[in-house]
Amino acid sequence: MSYLELNARQRIPAIFDPGSFEEFLPPAARVTSPHLAQLDAPVSFDDGVVVGRGLLGGKRVFGAAQEGGFMGGAVGEVHGAKLVGMLRRAIDEDAHAVLLLLESGGVRLHEANAGLIAVSEVMRAILDVRAAGIPVVAVVGGANGCFGGMGIAARCANTVIMSEEGRLAMSGPEVIETANGVEEFDARDRALVWRTTGGKHRYLMGDCQALVADDAAAFRAAALDAIAALRAQGAVLSLEELLAEQDMLARRLRDTENMRDPLEVWAGMGIPEPARVPVLEAEAFLALAQRHRAPSRKGE
């Protein structure tokens, strides 16, 4: 079952144990954005996100799934408040873990500062969950990718799981092209877009900790493995780990200065024939990555 082709409400039962998920504030509650109505824009009765708790491998796990089909999964005030409420409740009820199925273009521009504040509160809440010793795992495999503030939120999680088709970045291709011109980044060059933001590049750079096939069962298995490992090694973000990640980012900035294409980055990492990376099958790619990728997190 392709994870990419599922919507948020189909992903929840595909990942969690069948029939175990209890949704908080379901569409029947009619909690919608107060800002979209003022702009005469369409609303969604769940504001584009499903939040709740269920069982994953028999353990009580809190979770959320963003709906990319509604405004690209963008985060507004209600959308963000639902995520924060779920994360805080996970702490109150001492959850086994939190699983975030992310698909978002970032802040919902219609809601301006309310959306920006909402995303910052989501980041804070993710770190609070980790500080409580509860693992947070983010899954990125939807068609809209994970960009903007939610791209940062994903990197606040202990573990990011991606498929090759998933995309993760701070700014989306169109945003970069609009801000800096096509000479800086050609958003119409789909091969370049995937080389830059896709799962293979993020895995090589250490931005995601697991790369799986576009298959809901594969994402579920990877989430179970990640949670088990994090429960064993600890989920709290330590100062040592934070400094190690800062060092990794500083090395990346230094080593990739003036490079304009991931092909150059991969060559700089010592990968032979970097042009073949995008066409490698999963098994061959993972074997290659094992020798060259940049570790970023404890346990890697």
N, C-alpha and C positions, 0 to 999 in steps of 0.2 A: 504494500500500500504506500503510494507516494505521499510523503509528508508535505511536500511542496504544494500538492494539489488540494489538500484538505483545508477547510476553513477552521476558525478558532474552535467552534463548537464540535467539529468533527475530530480535532486533535486531542481534546481532553479525554474522551473515551478510548482513543487509540493509544494513549500513553499511560493513563492511570488504570488501575485494576477495574475490570468491567463492573459498572453499576455502583461504584463506590463514591463517586464525586458528588459533594453537596455544594451547590452554588450559593454564594452570598449575593444579595441584591440582584436577583435574576431579572430578566426583562419584564416580568409581571409586576415588579416593584415600580416600574416607570420612573427610575431616577435618571433623568436626562440632563444634558448640558443647558444651563440657563442662558449661555452666551449665544449658542447657535440659533435659538428661537428668536432672539432679538435681531439677528442678522437675516432672518427668514431663510436660514439654511436648514437642510434636512437633519433630523436627529436620529439617533439609534436608541432603542429602549434599554440597551445595556451600555451605552456610550462607547461601544467598540472594545470592550474587554470583559472576559469571563474570569471571575475570581472565586475561590472557594477552597475546600479541602477534600482529600480523598485518600485512598490507599494506593501505595506504589510498592509492589512486592510485599504487600501485607503490612507495611509501615504507614503511619499517618503523615502524609505530606501535604503541605499547603501549596497552592499553585495558581497560576494565571495564564491566560492565553489571549493575546491581542489579535483583533480582527483586522487584517490588512485590507479587507474589502470595504471597510468604512473609513473614509478619509485617510487611507494608507496606514491605519493603525496609529494615527497621530494622537498625542496625549493632550487632553484638555483638563479642566479643573476636576470634573467628576471622574473621568478616566483615571487620573492620577490619584485622586482621593480613594478610589476603590483599591488600587494597588497598595497604597500606604496602609489602609485599614486592614487588608489581608496580611501584610507583612507584620504589622503590630500584633495582630491576633495570633500569628504564628509564634511570636515570642511569648505571649500570655499563656498559650496552651502548650508550650514546650514541644513544638513540632519536631518530627524526626529530620525534616529537611524542607526546603522551599524550592519549587521547580517553576521557572519562568519561561513560557513559550513566547518568545518575543518576535514581533513583526511590526515595525514602526518606522515612519519617516522622521520621528522626533516630536518636537513641540507642535501642537495644533495652532497654526498662525492666527486663526480666527479668534483665538482666546488670549493672544498676546501674553501679558505678564502673568495672567492666571495659569497659562500653560507652562511657562518657564518655571514658575514657583512650584507647580505640581511635579515637574521632572526632578527638580532639585530635592524635593521632599522624598521622592521615590529613591533617589541615590542614598540619601541619609538613612532611610528606613532599611535598605538592603544592608548597609554597613552595621546598623543596629542589630539586625538579625544575626549577622556574622559574629558581632561582639558577644551575643548571647550563646555562642557556640553551636549555632544551627547552620548547617551547610546550605549555601544558595547556589543552584545550578541554573545556568541560562542556556536555552536552546535557540539557535538561529538557523532556520531552514526555509523560511517563507519567501514568496515571490517578491515582496517589497523590501526584503532585507531588514537591517537594523541600523538606523542612522541617527544623527543628531544626538540629542540628550540621551536617548535610549541606547545609543551606541556606547556612551560613557557608562550608563547604568549597567549594561551587560558586562562591562569590564570591572564593575564593582563586585560581581559575583565571584565565588571561589573558582568555578569552572565554567568555561564556555564550550558548548558542543555545537559543531557546525556540520553541514553537508557541503560538498563542493559547490552546490547551487546557491547556498546561503551567501549573504553579503553583509559585511560589518565594517562600519567606518564612522568617523565623526561627521563629515560633510558628504552629502550625496553628490554624484557626478554632475548633475544639473546645477546644483548650488555652486560648485567650484567653477564650472564654466561661466555661469552668470556673473560671479564675483570677480573672476580673474581672466576671463577670456578663453576662447577656444585654443589659443596657443599654449595656455597652461594645462588645460585638460579638455579633451574632446569627448563630451558625454555621448556622442553618437557612435563612438568607437567601442562597440560592445565587448570586443575581445580585450581591449585595454581596461574597460570597466571591471570585467571579471578578473583579469590578472591582478588588479589593484585592490579590489574589495572582497573578492571571492574567498571561499573556504580554504583553498590550497595555500594562497598567499598568507592568510591569517594564521594558518597552522604553522607554516614555515617561520613566520615572524614571532611566534609565541603568544599571539593574541587569543588563540583558542587552544584548548588542551586536548580536544578529541575531534577527529574528523570521521564522519560516518557516511554511509550511503544514504541517498534520498529515500529513506524507508522508515515508516513510523516505528516498526519493531526495532530497527537498529538504534533509533534515538532513545527509545525506552530502555533498551539494554545498556546503552552508554550512560544514561542517567542513573540507572541502578548501580552500575560499576562506580561512577563518580561519587555518588552519595556514600556508598560503602567505604570507599577509600578516604573520603573526607571525615566520616565519622571516626575512622581509625586514627587519622593523623591530626585532626583538629581543624576547625573551620575559622577560628579567630584570626583576624588580620593583625599580625605582629609588626612591631617597628622594624625588625630585621627583614621581614618579607617585603614590607613597603620600600625599604631602602634598596633591596635587591632589584625590585621592579623599576625603581627610579634609575638605577645603574644600567639596567637593560635598555631603558628608553634613551638614556644618554648615549650609550654605545650605538644604538640604532641611528640616532640623529647624526652622530659623527661619521659612521660608516657609510651612510647613504647620502651624504651631502652632495648636491648637484646631480644626483641620479633622477631621471625623469620617467623611468619605466621599470616595473618589477623585474623584467628580464635582466636589467643591469644589476638589480639588487641580488637576484638569484646567482648571477655569475660571480658577484662579489662574495657570496657565501660559499663559493667553491663548488657550486652545482655544475657538473658537466652538461653540456647541451641544454641550457636553460629553456630554449624554445620548445623543448619536448615536454616540459612540465605540464602545460595545460591539457595535453592529450594522453598523459599517462593514466592507465587504469589504477584503481584505488590501491590494490596490493603493491604494485610497482612504485606508486607515489609514496606510500607510507614507508616502504623500505628505503627509498631515497631520502625522505625527510628525516628518518631516524638518524642518519649520518650528518645532517646539515642544519636542522632546525634550531632556533634559538629558544632554550628553555626559559620560562619566566616565572614559574610558580613552584612552591614547595612540593616535593615529591616527584618532580619531572626529572 
